[in-house]
């Protein structure tokens, strides 16, 4: 059975604050409702939340502004991967989202897998733009470059794919509604991109 609820905070898998969502009964009963993340979509609750529409719109505008500011930083991220290729410059195998995530970790950038929108595994050399979903309609692109593995690398490392990351991570802090660690105007060495739920428990940035 399904239950219709109204979100009282932004949840990445369901929608933004104030949106209606249909979820499994158990998910609503055991998680969303008792934690105050949503209320039942009853006429009475709809009326109450309609009165809070201005507050919701202000919260959405704030979250979107933070996401758009973050997007400017995310689109500066790039990584390079090397892999064995055939004489036709086609890869033996392919580069997957997991390969890209591992390469990013090499430069201290961590992105949650479901936020990396790689449409299909990469099977050819070249430079690719891969979107990262930060918020509704906010999807900056990181640059992924796939190069042929050098001959000396092939003899030393028989495993595929061989990941080679560029050093020098961008320093900034993500806003708390993304539950991202160590991102902002402070000088940090780690970008940790996870999700933008748990607004209530997160502290607002200074």
Backbone as CSV, one residue per row, in Angstrom:
resi,resn,N_x,N_y,N_z,CA_x,CA_y,CA_z,C_x,C_y,C_z
1,UNK,0.841,-1.195,0.000,0.000,0.000,0.000,0.877,1.247,0.000
2,UNK,0.305,2.322,-0.546,1.051,3.574,-0.639,0.351,4.668,0.165
3,UNK,1.162,5.619,0.616,0.656,6.746,1.401,1.110,8.042,0.757
4,UNK,0.210,9.001,0.654,0.570,10.301,0.091,0.921,11.241,1.238
5,UNK,2.096,11.871,1.128,2.561,12.773,2.179,2.971,14.112,1.570
6,UNK,3.131,15.093,2.450,3.661,16.404,2.062,4.992,16.572,2.782
7,UNK,6.047,16.844,2.045,7.377,16.968,2.638,7.506,18.273,3.411
8,UNK,8.043,18.176,4.600,8.287,19.369,5.404,9.757,19.769,5.356
9,UNK,10.526,19.064,4.558,11.908,19.435,4.274,12.321,18.778,2.960
10,UNK,13.382,19.253,2.383,13.855,18.697,1.117,14.505,17.344,1.342
11,UNK,14.054,16.348,0.579,14.632,15.009,0.623,15.008,14.637,-0.800
12,UNK,16.276,14.344,-1.012,16.786,14.208,-2.376,16.050,13.184,-3.213
13,UNK,15.602,12.092,-2.608,14.945,11.028,-3.378,13.456,11.268,-3.594
14,UNK,12.884,12.265,-2.920,11.438,12.481,-2.992,11.050,13.833,-3.584
15,UNK,11.761,14.886,-3.208,11.411,16.202,-3.729,11.803,17.305,-2.775
16,UNK,11.399,18.518,-3.130,11.747,19.677,-2.315,10.676,19.920,-1.258
17,UNK,11.007,20.742,-0.286,10.102,21.054,0.803,8.762,21.574,0.271
18,UNK,7.664,21.072,0.834,6.325,21.479,0.412,5.725,20.636,-0.697
19,UNK,6.535,19.757,-1.308,6.038,18.930,-2.412,5.284,17.707,-1.872
20,UNK,4.307,17.232,-2.657,3.603,15.997,-2.307,4.341,14.809,-2.913
21,UNK,4.343,13.703,-2.172,5.023,12.497,-2.643,4.231,11.277,-2.201
22,UNK,4.252,10.251,-3.017,3.602,8.985,-2.684,4.674,7.978,-2.315
23,UNK,4.607,7.444,-1.111,5.637,6.535,-0.606,4.982,5.280,-0.027
24,UNK,5.789,4.283,0.247,5.291,3.058,0.865,4.797,3.359,2.277
25,UNK,3.748,2.641,2.701,3.188,2.859,4.038,4.238,2.756,5.127
26,UNK,5.069,1.704,5.046,6.076,1.489,6.078,7.094,2.614,6.142
27,UNK,7.487,3.134,4.981,8.461,4.222,4.923,7.881,5.479,5.567
28,UNK,6.602,5.731,5.280,5.950,6.904,5.865,5.766,6.720,7.369
29,UNK,5.270,5.562,7.763,4.931,5.308,9.166,6.162,5.199,10.065
30,UNK,7.220,4.564,9.558,8.383,4.278,10.395,9.504,5.310,10.293
31,UNK,9.472,6.126,9.231,10.596,7.050,9.050,10.151,8.499,8.865
32,UNK,9.394,8.768,7.797,9.071,10.162,7.467,8.233,10.851,8.536
33,UNK,7.152,10.218,8.936,6.227,10.863,9.876,6.813,11.016,11.281
34,UNK,7.358,9.952,11.879,7.885,10.123,13.243,9.079,11.066,13.326
35,UNK,9.807,11.242,12.247,10.970,12.135,12.263,10.622,13.549,11.820
36,UNK,9.350,13.783,11.541,8.932,15.133,11.182,9.384,15.583,9.816
37,UNK,9.731,14.646,8.956,10.186,14.993,7.611,9.020,15.170,6.647
38,UNK,7.833,14.722,7.049,6.643,14.842,6.203,5.403,14.717,7.086
39,UNK,4.273,15.136,6.532,2.972,14.948,7.187,2.031,14.302,6.173
40,UNK,1.008,13.670,6.662,0.023,13.066,5.767,-0.639,14.151,4.915
41,UNK,-0.908,13.821,3.665,-1.506,14.788,2.740,-3.024,14.818,2.916
42,UNK,-3.450,15.231,4.101,-4.873,15.364,4.393,-5.317,16.791,4.068
43,UNK,-6.615,17.002,3.854,-7.097,18.365,3.588,-6.687,19.350,4.679
44,UNK,-6.749,18.899,5.941,-6.385,19.780,7.049,-4.901,20.164,6.990
45,UNK,-4.046,19.168,6.752,-2.607,19.463,6.677,-2.272,20.328,5.464
46,UNK,-2.970,20.087,4.361,-2.744,20.911,3.176,-3.072,22.369,3.469
47,UNK,-4.152,22.575,4.225,-4.556,23.941,4.556,-3.513,24.607,5.459
48,UNK,-3.024,23.834,6.435,-2.014,24.370,7.357,-0.735,24.723,6.603
49,UNK,-0.303,23.816,5.730,0.927,24.043,4.993,0.784,25.155,3.958
50,UNK,-0.424,25.337,3.458,-0.662,26.431,2.517,-0.410,27.770,3.204
51,UNK,-0.749,27.829,4.513,-0.515,29.047,5.269,0.980,29.288,5.484
52,UNK,1.774,28.215,5.374,3.219,28.329,5.541,3.943,28.398,4.188
53,UNK,3.180,28.614,3.129,3.740,28.606,1.778,4.886,29.612,1.625
54,UNK,4.715,30.771,2.208,5.744,31.803,2.095,7.054,31.332,2.718
55,UNK,6.943,30.639,3.868,8.153,30.132,4.524,8.813,29.058,3.676
56,UNK,8.007,28.179,3.080,8.540,27.133,2.215,9.254,27.737,1.005
57,UNK,8.626,28.733,0.408,9.222,29.353,-0.772,10.541,30.030,-0.435
58,UNK,10.619,30.608,0.764,11.866,31.233,1.200,12.949,30.180,1.394
59,UNK,12.568,29.022,1.977,13.516,27.944,2.189,14.004,27.362,0.855
60,UNK,13.080,27.189,-0.084,13.445,26.664,-1.406,14.405,27.618,-2.111
61,UNK,14.103,28.908,-2.035,14.963,29.903,-2.682,16.363,29.884,-2.073
62,UNK,16.430,29.697,-0.757,17.722,29.663,-0.081,18.508,28.422,-0.487
63,UNK,17.838,27.277,-0.516,18.500,26.039,-0.904,18.990,26.105,-2.353
64,UNK,18.163,26.647,-3.222,18.546,26.744,-4.632,19.743,27.686,-4.815
65,UNK,19.731,28.779,-4.078,20.845,29.723,-4.168,22.151,29.048,-3.738
66,UNK,22.071,28.262,-2.652,23.260,27.548,-2.186,23.707,26.509,-3.212
67,UNK,22.741,25.820,-3.819,23.072,24.811,-4.825,23.718,25.435,-6.050
68,UNK,23.199,26.564,-6.484,23.748,27.233,-7.666,25.145,27.772,-7.392
69,UNK,25.380,28.235,-6.159,26.714,28.702,-5.796,27.687,27.527,-5.773
70,UNK,27.216,26.410,-5.243,28.048,25.205,-5.216,28.341,24.707,-6.632
71,UNK,27.360,24.819,-7.512,27.520,24.340,-8.890,28.714,24.995,-9.576
72,UNK,28.964,26.271,-9.251,30.095,26.969,-9.857,31.405,26.300,-9.471
73,UNK,31.461,25.753,-8.257,32.663,25.069,-7.788,32.757,23.667,-8.378
74,UNK,31.618,22.973,-8.410,31.617,21.588,-8.882,32.038,21.500,-10.343
75,UNK,31.613,22.455,-11.160,31.933,22.389,-12.586,33.419,22.617,-12.870
76,UNK,34.175,23.012,-11.847,35.615,23.161,-11.994,36.354,21.846,-11.742
77,UNK,35.632,20.849,-11.245,36.257,19.562,-10.923,36.531,18.769,-12.199
78,UNK,37.703,18.169,-12.279,38.034,17.308,-13.416,38.883,16.150,-12.935
79,UNK,38.879,15.063,-13.688,39.720,13.914,-13.358,40.149,13.230,-14.645
80,UNK,41.268,12.537,-14.571,41.808,11.821,-15.721,41.947,10.345,-15.387
81,UNK,41.486,9.499,-16.291,41.613,8.060,-16.129,42.365,7.500,-17.323
82,UNK,43.186,6.479,-17.085,43.875,5.812,-18.182,43.464,4.358,-18.212
83,UNK,43.434,3.779,-19.415,43.020,2.382,-19.557,43.629,1.780,-20.801
84,UNK,43.679,0.465,-20.861,44.186,-0.239,-22.028,43.239,-0.042,-23.204
85,UNK,43.825,0.108,-24.384,43.014,0.307,-25.578,43.486,-0.624,-26.687
86,UNK,42.603,-0.852,-27.651,42.929,-1.647,-28.829,43.607,-0.759,-29.861
87,UNK,44.003,-1.337,-30.979,44.614,-0.542,-32.049,43.645,0.481,-32.611
88,UNK,42.356,0.241,-32.461,41.341,1.188,-32.944,41.002,2.236,-31.874
89,UNK,41.804,2.267,-30.808,41.596,3.215,-29.707,40.280,2.995,-28.966
90,UNK,39.778,1.793,-29.008,38.609,1.458,-28.197,39.090,0.794,-26.914
91,UNK,38.382,1.082,-25.813,38.802,0.546,-24.528,38.539,-0.949,-24.430
92,UNK,39.419,-1.647,-23.747,39.153,-3.030,-23.365,38.272,-2.984,-22.122
93,UNK,36.977,-3.056,-22.318,36.044,-2.873,-21.214,35.440,-1.484,-21.291
94,UNK,35.222,-0.853,-20.156,34.617,0.475,-20.148,34.924,1.183,-18.836
95,UNK,34.710,2.490,-18.827,34.850,3.305,-17.623,33.453,3.511,-17.049
96,UNK,33.251,3.100,-15.821,31.941,3.194,-15.183,31.899,4.357,-14.197
97,UNK,30.708,4.587,-13.655,30.555,5.644,-12.647,31.446,5.361,-11.443
98,UNK,31.559,4.102,-11.065,32.394,3.742,-9.921,33.866,4.066,-10.181
99,UNK,34.328,3.847,-11.418,35.704,4.191,-11.769,35.948,5.693,-11.608
100,UNK,34.971,6.493,-12.040,35.097,7.949,-11.935,35.121,8.371,-10.471
101,UNK,34.271,7.762,-9.644,34.233,8.093,-8.228,35.560,7.768,-7.560
102,UNK,36.156,6.639,-7.931,37.445,6.254,-7.363,38.539,7.233,-7.786
103,UNK,38.494,7.673,-9.039,39.477,8.645,-9.515,39.331,9.972,-8.774
104,UNK,38.101,10.381,-8.511,37.861,11.626,-7.779,38.365,11.532,-6.344
105,UNK,38.234,10.359,-5.744,38.728,10.189,-4.381,40.227,10.429,-4.314
106,UNK,40.919,10.129,-5.424,42.354,10.352,-5.473,42.732,11.806,-5.330
107,UNK,41.779,12.715,-5.581,42.039,14.141,-5.381,41.127,14.699,-4.295
108,UNK,40.744,13.807,-3.392,39.989,14.164,-2.186,38.637,14.797,-2.488
109,UNK,37.951,14.251,-3.473,36.592,14.672,-3.804,35.698,13.437,-3.720
110,UNK,34.711,13.461,-2.846,33.809,12.324,-2.685,32.395,12.725,-3.080
111,UNK,31.830,12.024,-4.047,30.480,12.286,-4.520,29.646,11.026,-4.348
112,UNK,28.451,11.163,-3.843,27.577,10.005,-3.703,27.231,9.471,-5.090
113,UNK,27.258,8.154,-5.229,27.128,7.528,-6.547,25.844,7.923,-7.260
114,UNK,24.728,7.996,-6.544,23.456,8.282,-7.212,23.366,9.725,-7.711
115,UNK,24.293,10.585,-7.262,24.294,11.967,-7.733,25.090,12.135,-9.018
116,UNK,25.905,11.122,-9.359,26.700,11.172,-10.586,25.868,10.606,-11.732
117,UNK,25.481,11.442,-12.679,24.535,11.053,-13.719,25.261,10.637,-15.005
118,UNK,25.985,9.536,-14.929,26.651,8.994,-16.110,25.639,8.153,-16.877
119,UNK,25.263,8.612,-18.073,24.191,7.959,-18.826,24.539,6.528,-19.216
120,UNK,25.794,6.286,-19.593,26.235,4.958,-20.018,27.736,4.851,-19.798
121,UNK,28.262,3.638,-19.601,29.708,3.478,-19.436,30.467,4.052,-20.631
122,UNK,31.631,4.614,-20.369,32.470,5.212,-21.420,33.321,4.125,-22.059
123,UNK,33.287,4.018,-23.391,33.994,2.940,-24.085,35.036,3.449,-25.078
124,UNK,35.204,4.762,-25.163,36.165,5.336,-26.102,36.985,6.422,-25.422
125,UNK,38.170,6.691,-25.980,39.008,7.766,-25.476,38.330,9.107,-25.739
126,UNK,38.663,10.095,-24.936,38.103,11.419,-25.168,37.818,12.149,-23.872
127,UNK,37.219,13.320,-24.018,36.845,14.155,-22.879,35.325,14.191,-22.774
128,UNK,34.815,13.936,-21.588,33.371,13.829,-21.387,32.918,14.761,-20.261
129,UNK,31.693,15.259,-20.402,31.067,16.062,-19.366,30.017,15.185,-18.670
130,UNK,30.151,15.039,-17.361,29.242,14.185,-16.603,28.485,15.035,-15.583
131,UNK,27.154,15.079,-15.647,26.369,15.897,-14.715,26.386,15.333,-13.295
132,UNK,26.298,16.241,-12.329,26.158,15.891,-10.922,24.906,16.572,-10.397
133,UNK,23.956,15.793,-9.914,22.690,16.378,-9.453,22.852,16.890,-8.027
134,UNK,22.796,18.210,-7.873,22.896,18.838,-6.561,21.529,19.184,-5.987
135,UNK,20.613,19.554,-6.857,19.285,20.005,-6.435,18.380,19.908,-7.653
136,UNK,17.102,20.101,-7.472,16.183,20.043,-8.596,16.584,21.074,-9.652
137,UNK,16.853,20.587,-10.860,17.246,21.420,-12.003,18.599,22.107,-11.822
138,UNK,19.398,21.657,-10.872,20.759,22.182,-10.703,21.724,21.006,-10.865
139,UNK,22.290,20.880,-12.064,23.129,19.731,-12.398,24.404,20.188,-13.120
140,UNK,25.373,20.703,-12.382,26.640,21.104,-13.012,27.371,19.871,-13.548
141,UNK,28.310,20.089,-14.452,29.024,18.984,-15.074,30.503,19.006,-14.670
142,UNK,31.004,17.815,-14.320,32.437,17.675,-14.096,33.068,17.160,-15.390
143,UNK,34.366,17.359,-15.539,35.068,16.934,-16.744,35.817,15.630,-16.479
144,UNK,35.581,14.650,-17.324,36.255,13.354,-17.217,37.029,13.112,-18.503
145,UNK,38.334,12.970,-18.386,39.181,12.716,-19.552,39.699,11.284,-19.502
146,UNK,39.508,10.568,-20.592,39.957,9.174,-20.686,41.102,9.101,-21.680
147,UNK,42.269,8.639,-21.216,43.457,8.554,-22.055,43.937,7.107,-22.162
148,UNK,44.700,6.851,-23.226,45.278,5.519,-23.400,46.407,5.314,-22.408
149,UNK,46.467,4.129,-21.882,47.537,3.782,-20.959,48.855,3.696,-21.716
150,UNK,49.899,4.306,-21.176,51.209,4.270,-21.826,51.768,2.854,-21.823
151,UNK,52.659,2.556,-22.761,53.200,1.206,-22.894,53.888,0.757,-21.625
152,UNK,54.664,1.652,-21.005,55.369,1.254,-19.795,54.409,0.961,-18.665
153,UNK,53.242,1.678,-18.649,52.233,1.414,-17.633,51.586,0.063,-17.851
154,UNK,51.380,-0.313,-19.126,50.749,-1.588,-19.431,51.582,-2.752,-18.932
155,UNK,52.906,-2.650,-19.073,53.759,-3.749,-18.664,53.818,-3.882,-17.148
156,UNK,53.679,-2.746,-16.438,53.753,-2.783,-14.986,52.419,-3.138,-14.345
157,UNK,51.338,-2.725,-14.961,50.030,-2.879,-14.337,49.064,-3.566,-15.281
158,UNK,48.849,-4.878,-15.107,47.962,-5.608,-16.008,46.484,-5.405,-15.715
159,UNK,46.176,-4.792,-14.573,44.775,-4.664,-14.198,44.089,-3.585,-15.009
160,UNK,42.790,-3.728,-15.280,41.975,-2.719,-15.973,40.797,-2.344,-15.081
161,UNK,40.446,-1.059,-15.029,41.164,0.056,-15.630,42.188,0.588,-14.642
162,UNK,43.190,1.227,-15.128,44.159,1.900,-14.262,43.710,3.336,-14.095
163,UNK,43.511,3.743,-12.856,43.021,5.084,-12.585,44.189,6.006,-12.259
164,UNK,44.153,7.153,-12.807,45.204,8.140,-12.573,44.539,9.482,-12.326
165,UNK,44.615,9.986,-11.111,43.888,11.190,-10.741,44.800,12.399,-10.700
166,UNK,44.264,13.538,-11.091,44.980,14.788,-10.950,44.868,15.244,-9.503
167,UNK,45.916,15.804,-8.973,45.907,16.273,-7.592,45.410,17.719,-7.524
168,UNK,45.085,18.128,-6.314,44.716,19.529,-6.130,43.222,19.713,-6.113
169,UNK,42.567,19.317,-5.012,41.113,19.423,-4.941,40.702,20.876,-4.713
170,UNK,39.523,21.232,-5.198,38.966,22.549,-4.936,38.575,22.621,-3.469
171,UNK,38.803,23.755,-2.825,38.536,23.894,-1.401,37.280,24.719,-1.164
172,UNK,36.254,24.104,-0.595,35.048,24.823,-0.228,34.144,23.898,0.580
173,UNK,33.126,24.476,1.223,32.205,23.677,2.034,30.808,23.711,1.441
174,UNK,30.155,22.543,1.401,28.788,22.464,0.907,27.817,22.901,2.002
175,UNK,26.675,23.474,1.637,25.687,23.885,2.626,25.127,22.673,3.361
176,UNK,24.681,22.841,4.624,24.284,21.695,5.441,23.090,20.929,4.931
177,UNK,22.188,21.540,4.138,21.038,20.753,3.704,21.428,19.675,2.732
178,UNK,22.667,19.699,2.208,23.167,18.611,1.375,23.827,17.541,2.239
179,UNK,23.978,17.796,3.540,24.741,16.934,4.435,26.139,16.721,3.883
180,UNK,26.763,17.801,3.404,28.098,17.698,2.842,29.086,18.228,3.863
181,UNK,30.219,17.563,3.939,31.192,17.962,4.935,32.294,18.808,4.321
182,UNK,32.744,19.772,5.056,33.913,20.555,4.746,33.887,21.221,3.385
183,UNK,32.931,22.088,3.190,32.874,22.837,1.935,32.351,24.233,2.225
184,UNK,32.998,25.269,1.789,32.571,26.641,2.025,33.701,27.598,1.733
185,UNK,33.760,28.674,2.464,34.803,29.651,2.207,36.065,29.327,3.003
186,UNK,35.956,28.380,3.936,37.128,27.999,4.690,38.049,27.147,3.839
187,UNK,39.329,27.115,4.194,40.292,26.338,3.433,40.302,24.917,3.965
188,UNK,39.721,24.010,3.214,39.684,22.599,3.573,40.243,21.777,2.440
189,UNK,40.538,20.535,2.727,41.136,19.670,1.725,40.179,18.618,1.193
190,UNK,38.968,18.534,1.742,38.063,17.469,1.341,36.728,18.032,0.902
191,UNK,36.211,17.533,-0.217,34.850,17.830,-0.658,34.074,16.545,-0.472
192,UNK,32.995,16.569,0.313,32.254,15.337,0.564,30.806,15.555,0.170
193,UNK,30.396,15.067,-0.975,29.065,15.303,-1.515,28.218,14.064,-1.275
194,UNK,27.168,14.192,-0.452,26.347,13.028,-0.149,24.902,13.263,-0.561
195,UNK,24.170,13.994,0.262,22.743,14.155,-0.002,22.264,15.433,0.627
196,UNK,21.078,15.923,0.243,20.614,17.150,0.837,19.364,16.925,1.680
197,UNK,19.326,15.803,2.431,18.258,15.565,3.385,18.738,15.919,4.784
198,UNK,17.889,15.651,5.798,18.214,15.934,7.193,18.470,17.413,7.439
199,UNK,17.564,18.267,6.927,17.726,19.699,7.095,17.631,20.087,8.563
200,UNK,16.723,19.421,9.279,16.479,19.807,10.652,17.703,19.620,11.533
201,UNK,18.442,18.543,11.299,19.571,18.224,12.165,20.835,18.947,11.764
202,UNK,20.851,19.601,10.600,22.070,20.243,10.103,22.169,21.654,10.645
203,UNK,23.379,22.092,10.891,23.605,23.470,11.331,23.749,24.362,10.130
204,UNK,23.247,25.557,10.236,23.372,26.497,9.136,24.795,27.005,9.073
205,UNK,25.344,27.235,7.852,26.710,27.746,7.734,26.841,29.155,8.265
206,UNK,28.004,29.459,8.788,28.240,30.808,9.347,28.321,31.829,8.251
